[in-house]
């Protein structure tokens, strides 16, 4: 995904700047802090370089930034358990465990670096237990280090998908075996750590938003390209919990316009079932939307809703019409009827005239009547404009038919000459 990797020299730490394990103390970490926004997700088939034999089992560099420095010995050192150190030293130990867990290994050979893999696994188990148990509030510096470690492990180059190997279309069959990532032994614990951090009552949302930011969430979404169903299941759970933690629209109503426009941007065009789900999500967001934010996005929003009203798939049209069952949404529509009714009037009329489904037809009649009761004068004006538009369309169609008839007659006359 990147055209090049940026390189940055690393300063060799002095003894005074490192701890007994060769790591810099938490207070001196800012110089080698790596933003998660520089971590990119690559798919092997997109031209990204896959890990080779010379870099497996080592700390992988972050795209666009510097690599996290491994311990000076070049090996993964075993660390004590949290329960074996005083409470005052646990934050420092937490940081060391995160640093050790940055190492990545080649899982194609189960015997290769087996001891180091087990050390990392045990450290991950310890980190998960520590966060889950609420043994102590994690410092902001350690939260940043933990999210960076999670990013290094999760945001990785994915193997080519099965259909890209064969060049055939990605058609799943009942007999097809799902791809299982060999590194899941570690990946599962990484995802579990992220999940426990997000749902923990000790996690301050204001602090967490500095690290679990827009860029981080986008990269999590990119990881749905993974063919391992276990990973995709974890991603769904984690993303749902992230949304539940922050609840962007409820926390800040000003974000409603941004969220709604985002939904419209990625609106499913060819999948009616997904379109129905989007309409359900849209209703939930509109319930938390105030008038000022609604006015910013109502024009593109109701153009999309108008198209949904005329959907030949009755569930999509029905779900769009159900929006008028919500009192808050009806209130917003009533306040802005001068803008909204002209946008969707044609869709309502076409449903009344020709929609095949009787339920959709009945719901449309109810919505149409609701608008008529809101503002009779506006309704009649829209009705007049619609009638004129239809008359003009019929006239244009007749002119087009006559023109083609003249051309056909002229061609016939020339052939008879």
N, C-alpha and C positions, 0 to 999 in steps of 0.2 A: 504494500500500500504506500510505502514511502519510496521516493526516488533515490534517496541516499541516507546513510546513517551519519549523524553528527558525532564527532569524536571529541573527547575532552580528556586532558591529562589528569592523572590522579596524583595527589600529593602523598608521599609516603609518611605515615604518622610516626611521630616520635614516641618514645616510651612514656613521656609525660602525658601524651594525648591518647593513650590506649589503656584498656583495662587488662586484667590478667589473661584474658582470652584473646587479646590482640584487637579488640574492638574499641572504637572511640567512645568515651563516656557520653551519656545522653545530652549533656550540655554542649558538646562539640559536634553534634551530628548535622547541623544545618548546612555545613559546607558540602556534604555529599548527599543531601536530601534530594530525592528524585521525584518529581511530580508525576502522579498517575496519569496526567493528561498526555504525557509523552509515551505512554505504553500503547502500542497499537496491536490490533488483532489482525493476523494475516492468515489467509487460507493458502495452503501449499500450491493450489492450482492457479493462484493469482500472481504467481511470479515471485513469491517470497522464498527466501532460502530456507530450506528445512534444516533442522539440526543435523550435523554430521558427526562422525565418530570422534572428531577432534574437540568438539565442544560439549558433548554430552557428559553429564556428571559434573559440570562446572556451572558457575553462575553465568546466566545468559545476560547479555547487555540489553538495556532498555532502548527501544528504538527512539531516536531523537534525543537521547540523553546518555549520561554516563552509566556504566555498570556499577552495581553495588560491589564494594571491595570484599573478596573472600578473606577468611582468616589467613594470616601470614604463612601458616604451615601448609596450606593448600588442602587440608583435610577437614572433615566435619567432626568437630570435637563433641564428646558427650558432655551434657550439662546436668547439674543437680536438679532434683525435683523441687517444686515450689515449697512443698511441706518441709523440706530439709534445710531451708534457709530462713533467716529472720525476716519478719514482715517488712522491715525497713529496706531490705535488699531485693525484694521481689519485683519491683518495677525495673531495676537494672537487669535482673534475670529474664524478665519478660522480653526486654529489648534484645538480649543475647539470643534467646530462642527464636525470635522473629528473624534475626540475621542468619542463623543457621538454616532456617526453613526457606531461605531464598535459593538455596542450592537445588538444582534440578538434575535428574538422572535419566539414564537410558534404561527403560523398562522392557526393551525387547529381549534383554538377557537378564533373567531373574537372579542369576548368581553374581552378576557384575555389581561390585560395590554394595553387597548385601548389608554389611554392617552399617554403612553410612545411610542407606535407605531406611533402615530400622531406627537409627538415631533420629532422623527427620520425622518419621512417623510418630515416634514417642513424644517428640517435642510438640508436634501438632496436636496430639491427644491432650497433652498437658495444657496447651494454650486454649483449646476448646473447653476443657474442664474449668480452667481459671475464669474465663469469660462467663461461662454458664452459671458457675457457683456464686458469682458476685462477691468473690473474696476481697475485692478492693477496687476502687475506681481507677481505671487506667488513665495515666497521664495523657495529655494532648500529644506530646512527642511520641509516646508509644502507640497511640492510636494512628498517628500518621505513618509510623514505621510498619505497623501491622497491615494497613491498607496497601502500602507499597509492596510488602511481601506477598499479599494476596494477589495484587495486580501482576507481579512477576510470574506467579504460578498459573493464574487463570488465563490471562491474555497472551496466548501463545499461537504459534503457527499450527493450524489444523491440517490434518492429512487430507488428501484429495478425496472427494466423495466417491462412492462406489460407481455411480453412473459416469463419472469423469474418467474412470479407469477404462471403461469399455466404449465410451463415446456414445452410449445409448441414452435414451431418456430415463429420468429417475422414476421408474415405475416400481412401486413396492408390491411385493407378493406375500402371501401368507407364509411361504416357505423360506423367504429371505431372512438370513440371520442378521440381527442388528449388530452394528460395529460397537465393540466395547473397548474403550481406551485403556491400554495396559497400565497407564499411570494413575488409574482411578483410586488405587490404594492411598495415594497422597491427595489427589484432587478432591475426593469426597470430604476429607477432613478440612481442606481449605474452604470449600463451600460451606461446610458446617460451621466453621469458625466465623465466616462472614455473616451467616444467618443468625448465629447466637449474638454476635455483636450488634446487629441491627435490632433484634427484638429485646435486647437486654434493657431493663428498666434503669440501669446505671448509665446508659448511653444518652448523652445530651444531644438532642437533635441539632441544635445550633452548631455544636462542635463537629458533629458527624458530617454535616453538610459541606464542611470545608474539604473533606476527603472523598465522600460519596457524592460527587458533584455531577453536573450534566455530562461531562466527558466520560466519567466512570460508568454511568448508567448506559450511555450509548454503546460502550465497549461490551458491557454485559449483554445487551441486545444482539450485538454482532456474534456473540458466542452461541446463539441459537443455530448457527451453521454447523455446530458439532453434530456428528451422526450418532453419538452415544446417547441413547434415550435417558439414561440416568442423569447425565449432565443437564439435558434440557429440562428435566423435571425439577432439578434443584434450582435452575435459573428461574423457572416460573415462580417457585416458592419465594426465592430471595427477592425478586423484583416486586412481587405482591407485597411482601413485608416492608420493603423500602418505601413503596407508595403509602402503605398504612402508617409508617413511622412519620412521614412528612406531610401527607395529605395536602398537597400544594394548594389546591383551590380553596379548601376550607381554612387553611392557615392564612392565605393571602388572596383575597377576592380579585385583586388586580391581575392575577395569573390566569383567570378564566378565559380571557380573550386569546392568550397564547396557547393554552391547552386545546381550546376548541379549534383554532386554526391548525394546530398540529394534527388533530383528528381528521379535519377536512383534507389536509395535505396527503395523508396516507389512507384515505378512504378506499375500501375495497370496491372495485368496479365490477368485477366479473363473478364474485362469490357472494351470493345472496344471503347465505347463513352468516357470514362474517359481517355483512352490511347490517343485518338485524342486531347483532351484538354491538356494533358501533352505535346504533341508534339507542340501545339501552344505556350504554356508557354516556352518551350525549345527554340523555335525560337526567342522569345523576349529576353531571357537571352543571347543567342548567339550573338545577334545584339550588345550587350554591352560588349562582351567578347573580350579581346585582345589576341594576338598570344601566349604569354607566358602562360597564364592561360588555353587557349584552348589545348595546347600541354600536359598539365598535366592530362587532363581527356578525351582526344580524343579516346583512345583505348576502355575503357568500354562504352563510349558514342556511338561510331559507331557499336559496337557489338549489342547494344540495337536497334539502328536505322536499322541495317541489319535485325533483327528479325521483326521489324515493316514493312519493305519493303515486306516481304513474308506473311504478315497477310492475311488470307482469307477474312477478313472484308475489303472491298474495300476502305472505308473512312479512315481507319487507314493507309493502304498502300499509298493511295493518298496523305494524309497529310504529311507523311514522305518524299515522293518524292517532295513535294512543297518546302522543305527546300532548294533545288537547284535553286529555283527562287529568293533567297535572295543573293544579290551581295556580302555582307559582309561575309556570311557563305561560299559561293563559293570561295571567296578569301582565307579564312582560310583553306578550304579543298585543294585548289590548292597548297598552301604552304607546306602542309603535305600529299600530295597525295601518297608518297612512303609508308606511314603507313596506310592510310585510304583505298585506293583502294583494297589492298589484303584482308582487313577485309570484305568488302561488295561486292566484285566481285561475289562471289557465289550466293548471294541473287539477284543481278541484272540478272545473267544468268538464274536462276530458274524462275524469273518473265517473262523474254523474252520467255522461253521455254513453260511455262505451266500455267501462271496466268490466271484465268477465266475472269477477268474484262478487257475490251478493253481499258478503260481510263488508268488504271494502267499499262497495257502493253505498251501503247504509251508513257507515261511519263517515264517509265523505259528505253525504247529505246533512248529517248532524253538524259537522264542522262548518259547512257552508251556511247553515242556518245560524250558527253561533256568530259568524262574521256579520251576517245580515242584521242580527239584533244589536250588535255592537255599534254599528254605524250604517244606517240605511242609505244615506246620501253617498257615502264612499262606495258601498256595495253596488249601488246602481251605476255609479260612474265607471267602476271596473267592468261591470256587465256590458255597458255601452261600448267601452274600448275593446272588449273581447269580441263583441258582435262585429264591430268595424274591422278588426283584424281578420276575423274569419271571412268576412265578405271580400276583403282585399285579397286574401289568399285564394279564395274561389275564383275571383276575377283573374288573378295572375295565372292560375292553373288553366283557366279557359283560354286565355291568350296564348299560353304555351301550347295547348292542344291545337289551336287554330294555326299557329305558326308551323307546327310539324305537319299538319294536314296540307297546308299550302306547299310545303317542300315535297311531300309525297306526291301531290297532284302534279307538280312541276316535273318531277322525275318520271312519272308515268307518261306525261305528254311528250317528253323528249324521246322516250323509248318508242312511241308510236310513230314519230316522224320518220 
